[in-house]
Amino acid sequence: MKFGVNLPNYGPEATPDALADWALRVEAMGYHYAMVSDHVALTPDVQHLFPAPFYDPFATLAWLAGVTRTVGLGTTVTILPYRHPVHTARVAANIDRFSNGRLVFGAAAGWAAREFAVLDVPYRRRGAISDEYLAAIKACWADEVASFDGAHVSFREVHTGPLPVQRPGPPVWVGGHSYGALRRAVRLGDAWHPTSVSGDWLLGVGLPTLRQVAEEQERPVPALCPRIKLRVTSRPLGPGRLLGEGTLAQIADDLGLLQDLGADAVVLDPTYPGDRREAGRTARDLDVLETLVKEVIDVDAGCVR
């Protein structure tokens, strides 16, 4: 199992130097992925959870591709309807080139209705648009001259090079918890990338539904690559807690559960929506990540200690 970290690419502490330091520290600790989130228009509902400034994920990853050398870089997650798929495919392929094949393309349909309105994208059609756009992106990665026909996007004989280093393209981690998201993960993804879920939900609802959808679609079950919270408490938390929240022992148990479930990767998320990230927070987060490497996970062996 590989281990990643969601970097805070938003808020007052987010600067180019701070993001580079995060990525270099994560890389030095041996984590396998450094990932960032996506918003375009910080409407009040978005700003309430993710305070400005918010660094664009693709610009940020292009910057980090030149700063880092070994750590995988990814989006957790790109909001598919926000950008034309040809543009998204090209930028992602460029970053995969700049990083020598280190990109992970996390993608989802999005949730912020007012942000969709600013971008003039139909919110109620976001699922269908996401399906088409993701298929179109993969078509652009597959061949240097691509064509695609759909209800929401069509293009003919578009020259799409440079192609990604990874063939047929960067791994696609599909986020979301709805039936439509799970179907998208089965049909178009290499992995399912649920975020902020409890162990009970994952075992009782998420994974059984994923297997059901795969059976209905007559396709393999995609890999499991969740993003979980990283919030260490001094006392154990009770039932209903999210994966990654609680004492160090509870977090170790959660990672052990994911390992037993055969997860290919887990992304640890020290960012909390609505948190203003007060002074000193980054140092504490990095200390926790280092403690995990020393006491809980073996990044070289790819397992829980």
C-alpha positions, 0 to 999 in steps of 0.5 A, spaced: 500 500 500 502 506 498 501 513 502 500 520 500 498 526 503 493 532 501 497 538 501 493 545 503 493 549 497 489 554 499 488 559 505 493 564 508 499 560 509 499 557 502 504 560 498 509 558 492 515 557 497 510 553 502 507 549 497 514 547 495 516 546 502 510 541 503 512 537 497 519 536 499 518 534 506 513 529 504 518 527 499 524 526 504 519 522 509 518 517 503 511 518 502 509 516 495 504 522 493 503 529 494 496 531 492 492 538 491 485 540 491 481 544 486 476 550 486 476 555 481 471 560 483 471 561 491 464 563 492 461 564 499 459 556 500 466 555 497 470 560 501 467 558 507 470 551 507 476 553 503 479 560 505 482 564 499 487 564 496 486 558 492 492 555 488 490 552 481 491 545 482 495 544 475 499 550 476 501 548 482 503 541 480 507 544 474 511 548 479 512 542 484 514 537 478 520 542 477 521 542 485 521 535 486 524 528 483 521 522 486 514 523 489 508 522 485 503 528 484 496 528 483 489 532 484 484 530 489 480 531 485 479 535 479 472 537 478 471 535 471 465 540 468 469 546 470 474 545 464 474 543 457 476 536 457 481 537 451 484 543 455 484 538 461 487 533 458 493 537 455 495 540 461 495 534 465 499 530 459 504 536 460 505 535 467 506 528 466 511 529 462 514 535 466 514 530 472 517 524 468 510 520 469 509 521 476 502 524 475 495 521 478 489 524 475 484 524 481 477 526 478 470 528 480 463 531 478 463 537 484 458 539 489 458 547 489 452 549 486 454 557 486 461 555 483 458 552 477 453 558 476 459 562 476 462 558 471 456 557 467 456 550 467 449 546 468 449 543 475 444 538 475 448 535 469 454 535 472 454 527 472 453 526 465 458 532 463 463 528 468 462 522 464 463 525 457 469 529 459 473 523 462 472 519 456 474 525 452 480 526 456 482 519 456 481 519 448 486 525 448 491 521 452 490 515 447 493 518 441 496 524 438 490 525 433 484 524 437 476 525 435 470 524 440 463 525 439 458 526 445 452 530 447 456 535 451 463 535 447 465 533 440 471 534 436 475 531 430 482 530 429 485 534 434 492 534 435 493 532 442 501 531 443 505 531 447 502 525 450 503 523 457 509 519 459 504 513 462 501 509 457 495 509 456 495 515 460 496 517 468 492 513 473 485 515 474 482 515 481 475 517 481 472 520 487 465 521 489 460 516 493 453 516 489 451 511 485 453 515 479 460 516 481 461 509 483 459 507 476 464 512 473 469 509 477 468 502 474 467 504 467 472 510 467 477 509 473 483 505 475 481 506 482 475 509 486 477 515 491 472 516 496 474 521 501 472 523 508 468 516 510 467 512 516 469 505 516 462 502 517 460 506 511 466 503 507 464 496 509 457 496 509 455 501 504 461 503 499 465 497 497 458 492 497 455 498 492 462 498 488 462 491 487 455 490 485 456 496 480 462 492 477 458 486 476 452 490 473 457 493 468 461 486 467 467 490 469 473 489 474 472 492 481 477 498 481 482 499 486 481 502 492 485 508 493 481 513 499 483 519 502 482 519 509 482 525 515 488 525 519 486 528 525 490 526 532 486 526 538 489 525 545 483 521 547 479 515 543 473 517 539 467 513 539 463 510 534 461 514 527 468 517 527 471 518 520 477 514 518 483 517 520 480 521 526 482 519 533 488 517 537 494 514 534 492 507 535 485 508 532 489 511 526 493 505 526 487 501 526 484 504 520 490 504 516 491 496 518 483 496 516 485 499 509 491 494 508 486 488 510 481 490 504 487 490 499 487 498 498 492 500 493 493 507 496 491 511 502 492 519 502 492 522 508 489 529 509 491 534 514 487 539 512 480 540 514 474 544 511 473 551 514 479 551 518 483 557 518 490 554 519 492 558 525 500 559 525 504 553 527 499 548 524 503 546 518 509 545 523 504 540 527 501 537 521 508 535 518 510 532 525 504 528 525 506 525 518 513 524 521 511 520 527 506 516 522 512 514 518 517 512 524 511 509 528 505 506 524 507 505 517 513 503 513 513 507 507 519 503 504 515 496 505 508 499 503 505 497 509 503 498 516 508 496 521 
